[in-house]
Amino acid sequence: MVDEATWRLTREVVECVALAPVQVKGKADPVSLWQVVGVSSGSGTAVPRAATPLVGRGDELARLRMTFNGVVRDRSTRLVTIVGERGWGNPGWWPSCSPPR
């Protein structure tokens, strides 16, 4: 399940089905949720490649790609946490994980 913010960011490339809003502890209003049901058949919106690739992190990048490939193969979910100092360029690592075209 994903929340509205995630749904808005991914709706071009991920197929979701709206679920009934749920009451969540700590939230005054019910939270809208979507269930991910697949990857869109359309091309979606391409994410531009970062100007600076992930440098000096070959082992970590290989681990991320292996995890991603496992998610696709097994049609499952996994959680990956990436931690870095403020300003280290965290938006730049994601395109480095994309499979080569």
C-alpha positions, 0 to 999 in steps of 0.5 A: 500500500502507498499513501497519496504522496507516493501515489502521486509521484508514481501513478505514471508508471505504477498501477494502483487501486484506490482503497477505502480511507483508513483512520491512522493513529496520530492523524485527525483525518482518515488517510487515503491509500492505494494498493499497488497492483502492477507496473503500467504498460505505458512508457510513463515519464522518464526520470532524467539521469543525474549529472553525477553518478554514484562514485566509489560505491560499486559494491553498494550499487551492485547490492542495490541492483541485486535487490531490485532484480529480486523484487522484479523476479519475485514480484515482492517488496523489499526495504532499502535504507540509504543514509547520508549527510545532508547535501551528499546528493541523495537524489543522484544515486537513484539513476545510478541504480537503473538498469543500463539501456 
